Amino acid sequence: MLATFLKRCLLVLLGPFIFLFVAFIPALCGKRPGFRGWFWRTVSRSCSWLLWFLDVDVDISDEAREALRTDTNSVIAVNHRSHLDGFSMLHVIPDEKWVTFGAKKELCEAALLKRGFDGAGLLKIDRSKGRDALASLTEAVADMPERRSPILFVEGTRATKPGLPPFKAGAVLVAQKTGRAVRPFVISHSDKLLPRGKFFPFKGTIHIDILPQMHFGADENTDACVARLRAAMAAAYDAQTGEVTDLTTDL
């Protein structure tokens, strides 16, 4: 208990400086060659420090780490249970794998964050524009090197009920239109450590499963592809949590 208390005191003291550095260094150095690769490695290490301060461990197999290290030409599709998800994801991303996130347009254009997000290469998503937003996202992904993958939350928002809720089609559509595979990334137990409304998480372990790439042809029915993706991710999630996903909600 004492060690946990001391770690959290250190986090309160050092956390704001780490956040400010990560948030604003892209605004200063974002145009330098090789910056984005260095930046995301730095973010990954910052996430690892944060989880250590919070006494949160991440359980992931050696096989899953290797799958991420060698992953290319994919869209990473991840479920979303709590504010710990992004930190745990970046904690396990190997240096060899480059990633970026999609973010709401309103966040990307915030006065204090705009230059930083541009420098970091975040993908701007304007949800109010529907198909136009999907088209701009697809274009950005098509221009990415195969080594870099966008990370897209397939539920659209944090889930609040047992099991995996119905998925949005965005990740599958982007994969179909760009010829990329979908790499399912399944997070479990993060909502047990940090439920809604709680500021500091409980001490514990988050589990991550990395599933084999799934390929969806451009001429396949998108709804059927989304259902297949959800079924695969739900099987891994339910096995870890003991919950039961109602797959009939896709019908």
N, C-alpha and C positions, 0 to 999 in steps of 0.2 A: 504493500500500500504506500509506504514511504517513497519507494522508487517511482511509482506512478505519479504521486503528488509532485515530486521534484521535476520529473519530465514535463509535466503540464505547466509548471511554473516557468521552465525554460522556454516552452513553446509560446507562452504569453509574452515573454520578453523578446524572443528572437523571431517569432512568426511574422510580425508585421514587416520586419526588414527583408526576410526571405520573399514575402509576397510582393513587396514594392520592387525588389530587384527583378523578379520574374515578370512582373506586369509591365515594367517600363524599359527594360533593356532592349526589347525589340524596337522601340521608338528611337533609340539612339544608334543601334547597330544593325537594324533589320535589313539594310541594303548591302551589307558586306557579303562577299562570296562565302558560301559554306555556313552562313549564319544559322539557317533553319535547322540543319542537322545538329549543330552544337546546341541550339536553344532547346530542342525537344529532349536531348540527352540531359541537359541541365534541369529541365522540368521534371523528368523522370526521377532524377536523384533527389530533387526537392520533395517529391511525393514520398519517396522512401524515408526521408528524414521525418516528414510529418507523421507517417504511420508509426515510426519508431517512437516518436514523442507521445503518441496516443496509445501505445501498447496494442496496436492492431497488427496482427500477422496476416499474411496472404499465403494460402496453400495452393500450389500449382505444381503439377508433375514435371519431371525433367523432359518427358516426351512433349508436353504442351509447350514448354519453353522452346524446344527445338523446332516445333511446328511454327511458332511465331518468328524465330530467328531466320528461317528459310522461306517464309511466306512472301509471295510476290503476286502482283496483278490481282489484288483482292479489294473488296469492300468489307470492312469489319463491322459486323452487325452485333450489337450488344444490348442486353436487357438492362433495365434501370430500376434499382430498388432504393437507393439512398444517396446522400451527398458524398459518401465514401467511394462510390463506384469509379469515378474518374481517377481518383488518386490511386486506387488499387490497380486499375488498368495500367496506368503509366508506370507504376512501380515494377510491373513484370515485363514491360516491353523491352526487348533486348536492344542494345545499341545498333545492331545490324538492321533492325526494322524501323523504317521511318513512318510516322503517322501524322495525321492532323485531325482536327475536330470540325464538325459543322456547328455553327452558332447562329442564334437569332440575329437578324439584321439590326434590331434595336440595341442589342448588346455590342455588336461590332461597330456601331456608329456613335457610341457613347463618347463624349468629348475627351475624357481622360484615357480611354482605352483604344480609340480608333487606330492611331498610328502603331501601337503595340500589336494589335490583332492583325493588322495588315502585314507587319514585319514578320510575325509568326506564321503567316500563311493560313490562317483560319478561313474556312469556307463560310461565306455569308449566305444565310437562308432567309428569304423574305416569305414568311408563311402566308401573307395576305395575297400573294400573287399566284398561288396555286401552281398551275402547269408551268408558268414562266419561271417560278422559283426552282422547280425540278429541272427545267432546261438549263438554267445557269449552273446549277449544281452538277449536272451531268457533263456539261462542257468543261468545268473546272477539273473534274475527275479524269476526263478523257485526256487532258493535257498533263496529268501527273506522270512522273516516272513510275515504272512498274513496282519499284521498291517501296514507294510511298502508298499508304492506304488511308482513306478517310474512315473515321470512326463515326458510325451513325447509330443512335439509340432507336431501336425498332418499335418501341411502344409509344414514342413521342413525348412521354412524360413519365414521372416516377409512378410505378405501380403501387397500389395500396391494399390489394386483396390477395389472398393465397393464389399460387400458380402464376402463370404468365398470361397477361391480358391479350386481347387481339392486337396484332401488329399493324403498323402503318406499312404501306407498300414501297416507301421511298428507297430503302436499301436495295430491294430486289429490282425495282425499275432502273435504278442507276446501274446496277450490275448488268442487266439485260441490254441496256442501251450502249454500254461501253465495252462489253465483252469480257468484263471482269468476273471472277468468282466471288461468292459470298463466304467469308470466314466467320462462322458463328463463335461468339465469345460470351460464355454464360457465367454470370456472377450470382452467387448465392450467399445468404446469411448477412449481407451488409445491412439490410433493414432491421435485423435483430440487434445489431451493434449500435446503430444510429437510427432509431425510429423518428418519425416526423415530430417536430417540436422539441427535440432534445439537442442541446448545443454540443456537449462532449460525448463521444461514443463510449460504450462499455468496452472493457478489455476483452479481446477474443480474436477469432480467426475468420477471415473471409475466404471462401473457396472459389476458384476460377477453373472452368473447363474450357479448353480450346478444341472445337470440333473440326473434323476434316472439311476442306473446302467443298462448297456446294455450287454446282454449275447449273445455270438456268438459261436456256436458249432464248434468243430474241423472239422466236415465234411461239413460245410456250405461254399458256394462260397465266397471267401474273397472279391472280387470286389463288390459283392452285399452287404456284411456287411459294407464295407467302405462307400458305397453310402448311406446306412441306417443311419450310424453314422453322416455323413455330413449333411443329410437332417434334422436330429434332432437338431444338433448344429446350422445349418443355420436358422431354424425356431426361435430359441431363440435369435440369433444374429440379424436377420432382424427385429424382433419385438422391440428390444431395439434401433436400429439405424435408422430404416426406409429405409434401403438399401434392395436390392433384389438380392439374390444369384442365379446365373444361374446354376441350378442343372443339366442341360443337358450336362455340361462339364464333368460329370462323365460317360457319355455314350460312 
